[in-house]
Amino acid sequence: MNYLQLSQWAAEEVNQRPMALTTVSQVQLTDPFERRVVRAVQAAYRDIVQLSRHWRFFNIRGELLKIKEGRVEYTLPEIQSIDWSSLYLTRDGTASRWPVRKQEYAIWQVREQASTSSKGVPLELIRTPNPDAWLVWPAPSQDFSLNGNAQIKPGDLTLNPDTPCWDSDFHDIVALLAVVRLEGRVATKDEVVSELNTKTARQAFLSRWDPFCRQYLPEFLSAPTLF
């Protein structure tokens, strides 16, 4: 489910009637309730993501970068950190692997100023002062693939098609958490009904929260509390 679909579902669940939500843009939305729903869904996603640095969906393994012949500069905006000991190069047509090591940017600068450019197997990876910009050295003599383990920066929910950064089987948990928070703020004439709606929303969320945490947290960690 994408951001728009999650917001639509949450709005209908709280309002108990069909709704025609067409955008998540705070600029285009004029209905106060719809704006609250969209903000609640975004806040729910952010809270889940920020709840633990151990979420497995932060981790990626495999090809991190396609290195092109002669090109030394690359942009990896989604990478938060890299397991440097896991890095290696591969090349089509061969089973060989070349280990890649970390190099400091200052050392790379000194070397670049003192030596002429050369080509070869790029055995060094350098992160520049711009955290999204990376360098390889020496300049690649051929195309390679950089492989290893890394931790990604989770994207936000800002546009209609944006989706949570975990498997689609658990996308609904964002809307369920948003509903819990919205139900707690929706005023009705019957206070008993309001409390019952909030309790029902919490039960629905918790029934999904525990399986979600078992799926994405290491076994030594228990499910964090959100309320």
C-alpha positions as CSV (number, residue, x, y, z in Angstrom):
1,M,0.0,0.0,0.0
2,N,1.3,3.5,-0.8
3,Y,0.9,6.7,1.2
4,L,-2.4,7.6,-0.5
5,Q,-3.9,4.2,0.0
6,L,-2.8,4.0,3.6
7,S,-4.3,7.4,4.3
8,Q,-7.5,6.4,2.4
9,W,-7.9,3.3,4.5
10,A,-7.2,5.1,7.8
11,A,-9.7,7.8,6.9
12,E,-12.5,5.3,6.1
13,E,-11.7,3.3,9.3
14,V,-12.1,6.3,11.5
15,N,-15.0,7.9,9.7
16,Q,-16.8,4.6,9.2
17,R,-17.9,5.5,5.6
18,P,-16.3,5.5,2.1
19,M,-14.1,8.5,1.3
20,A,-12.6,9.7,-1.9
21,L,-9.1,10.8,-0.8
22,T,-7.2,11.8,-4.0
23,T,-4.0,13.3,-2.7
24,V,-1.7,13.5,0.4
25,S,-0.6,17.0,-0.4
26,Q,-1.1,19.3,2.5
27,V,-1.3,22.2,0.0
28,Q,-4.1,20.7,-2.0
29,L,-6.1,19.2,0.8
30,T,-8.7,21.6,2.3
31,D,-10.7,19.3,4.6
32,P,-9.3,19.5,8.1
33,F,-10.1,15.8,8.9
34,E,-8.3,14.6,5.7
35,R,-5.3,16.7,6.6
36,R,-5.2,15.2,10.1
37,V,-5.3,11.7,8.6
38,V,-2.5,12.3,6.2
39,R,-0.3,13.8,9.0
40,A,-1.2,10.9,11.3
41,V,-0.1,8.3,8.7
42,Q,3.2,10.1,8.0
43,A,3.9,10.5,11.8
44,A,3.1,6.8,12.4
45,Y,5.6,5.7,9.7
46,R,8.3,8.0,11.1
47,D,7.7,6.8,14.6
48,I,8.0,3.1,13.6
49,V,11.2,3.8,11.6
50,Q,12.8,5.7,14.4
51,L,11.9,3.3,17.1
52,S,14.9,1.1,16.7
53,R,18.2,1.1,14.8
54,H,18.1,-2.7,14.6
55,W,15.2,-3.0,12.1
56,R,16.3,-5.7,9.6
57,F,14.7,-3.7,6.8
58,F,17.5,-1.1,7.2
59,N,20.0,-3.8,6.0
60,I,20.8,-4.6,2.4
61,R,23.1,-7.3,1.1
62,G,24.4,-7.8,-2.4
63,E,25.3,-5.4,-5.2
64,L,25.6,-1.9,-3.8
65,L,27.0,-0.1,-6.9
66,K,27.7,-0.6,-10.6
67,I,31.2,0.7,-11.3
68,K,31.8,2.0,-14.8
69,E,35.1,2.0,-16.7
70,G,36.9,5.3,-16.2
71,R,34.4,6.7,-13.7
72,V,35.5,7.5,-10.2
73,E,32.7,9.6,-8.7
74,Y,29.3,8.1,-7.6
75,T,26.2,9.1,-5.7
76,L,24.6,6.8,-3.2
77,P,21.9,8.9,-1.4
78,E,20.2,5.9,0.2
79,I,23.3,4.6,2.0
80,Q,23.6,5.4,5.7
81,S,26.6,3.2,6.6
82,I,28.7,0.3,5.1
83,D,30.1,-2.8,6.6
84,W,33.6,-2.2,5.3
85,S,34.8,-5.7,6.0
86,S,32.1,-7.1,3.6
87,L,33.1,-5.2,0.5
88,Y,34.3,-7.0,-2.7
89,L,34.3,-6.5,-6.4
90,T,33.1,-8.9,-9.1
91,R,33.1,-8.7,-12.8
92,D,31.0,-10.4,-15.5
93,G,32.7,-13.3,-17.1
94,T,34.8,-14.3,-14.2
95,A,34.4,-15.9,-10.7
96,S,37.1,-13.8,-9.2
97,R,36.5,-11.5,-6.2
98,W,38.6,-8.5,-5.3
99,P,38.4,-7.3,-1.6
100,V,37.8,-3.5,-1.3
101,R,39.1,-1.4,1.6
102,K,38.1,1.9,3.1
103,Q,40.3,4.9,2.4
104,E,40.2,8.3,4.0
105,Y,39.3,11.3,1.9
106,A,42.3,13.4,3.1
107,I,44.7,10.6,2.0
108,W,43.0,10.4,-1.3
109,Q,43.3,14.1,-1.9
110,V,47.0,14.1,-1.1
111,R,47.6,11.2,-3.4
112,E,45.6,12.7,-6.2
113,Q,47.7,15.9,-6.0
114,A,51.0,14.1,-5.9
115,S,50.5,11.4,-8.6
116,T,49.3,11.1,-12.1
117,S,46.0,9.4,-12.7
118,S,46.1,5.7,-13.4
119,K,43.6,2.9,-14.1
120,G,43.2,-0.5,-12.6
121,V,41.0,-2.5,-10.3
122,P,39.4,0.0,-7.9
123,L,40.3,-1.5,-4.6
124,E,39.6,1.5,-2.5
125,L,36.3,3.2,-1.6
126,I,36.3,6.7,-0.3
127,R,33.4,8.6,1.3
128,T,33.7,12.3,0.6
129,P,32.6,15.1,3.0
130,N,29.3,15.0,1.2
131,P,27.8,11.8,2.7
132,D,26.0,11.0,-0.5
133,A,29.1,11.2,-2.7
134,W,31.6,8.4,-3.0
135,L,34.9,7.8,-4.9
136,V,36.7,4.7,-6.1
137,W,40.5,4.5,-6.7
138,P,42.2,3.9,-9.0
139,A,40.0,4.8,-11.9
140,P,38.3,1.5,-13.1
141,S,40.0,-0.1,-16.1
142,Q,36.7,-2.1,-16.7
143,D,33.2,-2.3,-15.4
144,F,32.8,-3.9,-12.0
145,S,30.1,-4.6,-9.4
146,L,30.7,-3.5,-5.8
147,N,29.1,-5.9,-3.4
148,G,28.7,-6.0,0.4
149,N,26.4,-5.2,3.3
150,A,25.1,-1.8,4.1
151,Q,22.5,0.1,6.1
152,I,20.1,2.3,4.2
153,K,18.5,5.6,5.1
154,P,14.7,4.9,5.2
155,G,12.8,7.2,2.9
156,D,9.9,9.3,4.1
157,L,6.2,9.2,3.1
158,T,5.7,12.5,1.3
159,L,4.1,11.7,-2.1
160,N,1.1,9.7,-3.2
161,P,3.1,6.6,-4.5
162,D,5.6,6.5,-1.6
163,T,5.6,3.2,0.3
164,P,7.0,2.0,3.6
165,C,10.5,0.5,3.4
166,W,9.5,-3.0,4.5
167,D,7.6,-5.8,2.8
168,S,4.1,-5.0,1.6
169,D,2.6,-7.7,3.9
170,F,3.1,-5.3,6.8
171,H,2.4,-1.9,5.1
172,D,-1.0,-1.9,6.8
173,I,0.6,-1.5,10.3
174,V,1.3,2.2,9.5
175,A,-2.4,2.9,8.9
176,L,-3.4,0.8,12.0
177,L,-1.1,3.0,14.2
178,A,-2.5,6.1,12.6
179,V,-6.0,5.0,13.4
180,V,-5.1,4.3,17.0
181,R,-4.0,7.9,17.4
182,L,-6.8,9.4,15.4
183,E,-9.5,7.5,17.4
184,G,-8.0,8.8,20.6
185,R,-8.6,12.3,19.4
186,V,-12.0,12.0,17.7
187,A,-14.7,13.5,19.9
188,T,-18.1,11.9,19.9
189,K,-21.3,12.6,21.8
190,D,-20.9,9.2,23.5
191,E,-17.7,8.9,25.5
192,V,-18.2,5.2,25.9
193,V,-18.3,4.8,22.1
194,S,-15.0,6.8,21.8
195,E,-13.3,4.7,24.3
196,L,-14.5,1.5,22.7
197,N,-13.3,2.6,19.2
198,T,-9.9,3.5,20.6
199,K,-9.6,0.1,22.4
200,T,-10.7,-1.8,19.2
201,A,-8.1,0.2,17.2
202,R,-5.3,-0.7,19.7
203,Q,-6.2,-4.4,19.6
204,A,-6.1,-4.4,15.8
205,F,-2.7,-2.7,15.8
206,L,-1.2,-5.0,18.5
207,S,-2.3,-8.1,16.6
208,R,0.0,-7.0,13.8
209,W,2.7,-5.3,15.8
210,D,4.1,-8.4,17.5
211,P,4.4,-10.4,14.2
212,F,6.0,-7.3,12.6
213,C,8.6,-7.1,15.4
214,R,9.3,-10.8,15.2
215,Q,9.9,-10.4,11.5
216,Y,12.2,-7.4,11.6
217,L,14.0,-7.3,15.0
218,P,16.8,-9.6,16.1
219,E,15.7,-12.4,18.4
220,F,17.4,-10.8,21.5
221,L,15.1,-7.7,21.3
222,S,11.5,-7.6,22.4
223,A,8.8,-5.6,20.7
224,P,9.1,-1.8,21.6
225,T,6.2,0.0,23.1
226,L,4.5,2.8,21.1
227,F,1.8,3.7,23.6
